[in-house]
Amino acid sequence: MNRRDILKGAGATALASTLPGLATASNSLPLDAPIHVGTVGLRVQNAEAMSLWYQQAVGLRELERDGSTLWLGVGTERLLALTEDSRLTLADRREAGLFHTAFLLPSRRDLANWISMAIDQQVPVSGTADHRVSEAIYLTDSEGNGVEIYADMPQDTWEWKNGEVQMGTFQLDVEGIMGTLGLLPPMWRGAPEGTSIGHVHLKVGDATRAGQWWQDTMGFDAVSTRDDAVFLSTGGYHHHVAVNEWLSAGAGLRSENATGLDFVELRRRDGGAIGQFQDDWGTRINLV
């Protein structure tokens, strides 16, 4: 990957085209919200190869092994579980499941350091975007799962109209991001402390129905809604969860014999109910 590829990549995120514009949010970081994403689990054919990819491309490190599951994360914080089953087939991209797991870096400077590493290591990029609330770069892991690397913009720059956050897809200002390094040389030693899964984006057969389920069952707020995608959060974040039917319109229950999303773990801070849930497309949600 080179800088020109990153600049051209903005066109590759056309699926996330401009969204319609919640009242002003009260907290800036997703982990401060009443419910936020904790970990994501993937079913994989080859856990060793996938672990190596996430270590090299995302900067995670292996934390522990539990039978057929490898746990990756940052510091001592678990973020990703890779559970191996060599009998699985690779999931069809039109099937319901994971659109991408979004890893949130603590700062724009951290994103600059990641970009420098990605250029040096020739990490393939599938798209880039300035979303007006965040700056993002998109990848695909070695078994076809979507991955986003992003940094949030300051919350006081987010715009809200009629209860919806104003997001969109615009060209990423790579030069501006790299300018945050100043005279300092790039320094990437893996994902820094504070890296988290900021949000998870899911493929569903019916975005409107899925969005309603997340509101009625999981207690999330819809912060941006359109016919083919719904973005949801708690505590006024721009989104912790998104559901779309861009590739998967009409999809039914996911195959249990295919790779891809195993579970999403949500963590709640408000002392409310916990439990295990499953949406209409077979995605397991663990609320802890």
C-alpha positions in Angstrom: 0.0 0.0 0.0 1.2 3.5 -0.7 -0.2 6.9 0.1 -1.7 7.3 -3.4 -3.6 4.0 -2.8 -5.0 5.4 0.4 -6.2 8.6 -1.3 -7.8 6.7 -4.1 -9.5 4.3 -1.6 -12.2 6.8 -0.7 -14.2 5.7 -3.7 -14.2 2.1 -2.4 -16.5 3.1 0.4 -19.3 4.2 -1.8 -21.6 1.7 -0.1 -21.5 4.0 3.0 -22.7 7.0 1.1 -23.9 10.2 2.7 -26.3 9.6 5.5 -29.1 11.9 6.7 -28.4 14.0 9.6 -29.5 13.0 17.8 -29.5 15.8 20.0 -26.1 16.9 21.2 -24.2 14.0 22.8 -23.0 14.1 26.3 -19.9 11.9 26.2 -17.2 11.4 23.6 -15.8 8.0 24.0 -17.8 4.8 23.2 -16.6 3.1 26.4 -18.3 5.7 28.5 -21.7 4.8 27.1 -24.3 2.8 29.1 -23.7 -0.2 26.7 -20.6 -0.6 24.5 -18.9 -3.3 22.4 -16.4 -5.4 24.4 -15.2 -8.2 22.2 -15.9 -9.9 18.9 -15.6 -13.6 18.2 -14.9 -15.1 14.8 -15.3 -18.6 13.5 -12.2 -19.4 11.4 -10.6 -22.1 9.3 -7.1 -21.3 10.4 -6.7 -19.6 13.7 -2.8 -19.4 13.5 -2.9 -17.6 10.1 -5.7 -15.3 11.2 -3.9 -14.5 14.4 -0.8 -13.6 12.5 -2.8 -11.3 10.2 -4.4 -9.4 13.1 -1.1 -9.0 14.8 0.6 -7.7 11.7 -2.2 -5.6 10.1 -4.0 -4.4 13.3 -1.3 -4.6 15.9 -3.1 -6.9 18.3 -1.1 -9.4 20.3 -2.0 -12.9 21.4 -3.1 -13.0 25.0 -4.0 -16.6 25.6 -5.2 -19.9 24.2 -8.3 -21.8 25.3 -8.8 -25.0 23.4 -9.5 -24.2 19.8 -9.8 -20.4 20.6 -7.0 -17.8 20.4 -7.6 -14.6 22.2 -6.1 -11.4 20.9 -6.1 -7.9 22.4 -4.1 -4.9 23.6 -2.3 -4.9 26.9 -4.4 -7.3 29.0 -7.7 -6.4 27.3 -9.3 -9.1 25.2 -10.7 -7.7 22.0 -10.9 -10.6 19.5 -11.6 -14.4 19.8 -10.6 -16.7 16.9 -12.2 -20.1 17.2 -10.9 -22.6 14.7 -12.8 -25.3 12.9 -11.1 -26.5 9.8 -14.4 -28.1 8.5 -15.9 -24.7 8.0 -16.5 -23.3 4.5 -15.7 -19.6 3.8 -18.9 -17.5 4.2 -20.6 -16.1 1.1 -20.3 -12.3 1.1 -24.0 -12.1 0.5 -24.8 -14.0 3.7 -25.9 -12.2 6.9 -23.2 -11.7 9.4 -20.2 -9.4 9.8 -19.7 -6.4 7.6 -16.7 -5.2 9.6 -15.2 -5.0 13.1 -14.0 -1.4 13.8 -10.9 -1.0 15.9 -10.8 2.5 17.4 -7.4 4.0 18.0 -7.0 6.5 20.8 -5.9 9.5 18.7 -5.4 10.8 15.2 -1.6 10.6 15.8 -2.0 6.9 16.4 -3.8 6.6 13.1 -0.9 8.4 11.4 1.5 5.9 13.0 -0.7 3.0 11.7 -0.7 4.5 8.2 3.0 4.8 8.2 3.3 1.1 9.2 0.8 0.1 6.6 2.7 1.9 3.8 6.0 0.3 4.9 4.5 -3.2 5.2 2.4 -2.9 2.0 -0.9 -3.7 3.9 -3.7 -4.0 1.3 -6.4 -1.4 1.8 -10.0 -1.7 0.4 -11.2 1.8 1.1 -10.8 5.0 3.1 -13.2 7.7 4.3 -13.7 10.9 6.2 -17.1 10.2 7.9 -17.3 13.7 9.5 -17.3 12.0 12.9 -14.3 9.8 12.3 -11.5 9.0 9.9 -11.4 5.4 8.7 -9.4 3.0 6.7 -10.9 -0.4 5.6 -9.2 -3.7 5.2 -10.2 -7.4 4.6 -8.6 -10.1 6.7 -7.2 -13.3 5.4 -10.6 -15.1 5.5 -12.6 -12.3 4.0 -13.9 -10.5 7.1 -14.1 -6.7 7.0 -12.0 -4.7 9.3 -12.0 -0.9 10.0 -9.1 1.0 11.6 -10.3 4.5 12.7 -9.9 7.5 15.0 -12.7 9.7 16.2 -12.9 13.4 15.5 -13.5 15.6 18.5 -17.1 15.2 19.6 -17.8 19.0 19.7 -17.3 18.9 15.9 -20.1 16.3 15.3 -23.3 17.8 13.9 -26.8 16.6 14.9 -30.0 17.5 13.2 -33.5 16.4 14.2 -32.1 13.7 16.4 -29.6 12.2 13.9 -25.9 12.5 13.7 -24.6 13.9 10.4 -22.2 11.3 8.8 -21.1 10.8 5.2 -18.3 9.5 3.1 -15.7 12.0 1.9 -12.1 11.9 0.8 -9.7 11.1 3.7 -7.2 13.9 4.5 -4.1 11.6 4.7 -1.7 14.6 4.6 -3.5 16.2 7.5 -3.4 13.0 9.5 0.3 12.5 8.9 0.9 16.1 9.8 -0.1 15.3 13.4 3.3 13.6 13.7 5.1 17.0 13.3 8.8 16.5 13.3 8.5 13.2 15.1 9.3 10.0 13.2 6.5 7.5 12.9 6.4 5.0 15.7 4.2 1.9 15.5 4.8 -0.8 18.1 1.5 -2.5 17.7 -2.0 -1.2 18.7 -1.5 1.3 21.6 -3.0 1.0 25.0 -6.6 2.3 24.9 -7.4 0.7 21.5 -10.9 -0.7 21.6 -13.6 -2.1 19.4 -15.5 1.1 18.8 -18.3 -0.4 16.8 -19.5 -3.4 14.9 -21.2 -3.3 11.5 -23.5 -6.2 10.7 -25.0 -7.6 7.5 -28.7 -8.4 7.8 -31.6 -9.4 5.5 -33.8 -6.4 6.4 -32.1 -3.3 7.9 -35.4 -1.7 9.1 -36.4 -4.8 11.0 -32.9 -5.3 12.4 -32.8 -1.7 13.5 -36.1 -2.0 15.3 -34.8 -5.2 17.1 -31.8 -3.4 18.4 -34.0 -0.7 19.8 -36.7 -2.8 21.2 -34.6 -5.8 22.5 -31.2 -4.3 23.2 -32.2 -0.8 24.2 -30.1 1.1 21.6 -31.0 4.5 20.1 -31.2 4.9 16.3 -28.9 7.8 15.5 -29.0 7.6 11.7 -31.6 5.8 9.7 -32.1 5.1 6.0 -34.0 2.4 4.1 -31.0 0.1 3.7 -29.0 0.8 6.9 -29.5 1.9 10.5 -26.8 3.2 12.8 -27.4 2.8 16.6 -25.7 3.7 19.9 -26.2 4.4 23.6 -25.1 7.5 25.4 -24.9 9.7 22.3 -21.9 8.0 20.5 -22.1 8.2 16.7 -22.6 4.5 16.6 -21.7 1.3 18.4 -23.7 -0.9 16.0 -24.7 -0.6 12.4 -26.9 -2.9 10.4 -27.1 -2.8 6.6 -28.5 -4.8 3.7 -26.1 -3.5 1.0 -24.9 -7.0 0.2 -27.4 -9.2 2.0 -30.9 -7.9 1.3 -33.3 -10.8 1.8 -30.8 -13.0 3.5 -32.1 -15.6 6.0 -30.6 -17.4 8.9 -26.8 -17.7 8.7 -25.2 -21.0 8.1 -23.6 -22.7 11.1 -21.1 -24.4 8.9 -19.5 -21.2 7.5 -16.7 -18.9 8.8 -17.4 -15.4 10.0 -19.0 -13.8 13.0 -19.4 -16.1 16.1 -20.6 -13.5 18.7 -20.6 -9.9 19.7 -20.0 -9.2 23.4 -21.6 -6.0 24.7 -20.7 -4.6 28.1 -23.1 -2.5 30.1 -22.2 0.1 32.8 -25.7 1.1 33.9 -26.5 -2.0 36.0 -29.3 -3.1 33.8 -30.3 -6.7 32.7 -27.7 -9.0 31.1 -28.2 -12.2 29.1 -27.7 -13.8 25.7 -29.7 -12.8 22.6 -29.9 -13.8 19.0 -31.2 -11.7 16.1 -33.3 -13.0 13.2 -30.2 -13.8 11.2 -28.4 -16.0 13.8 -26.0 -13.4 15.2 -25.3 -14.1 18.9 -25.2 -11.1 21.2 -23.8 -11.6 24.7 -24.7 -8.7 27.1 -22.5 -8.8 30.2 
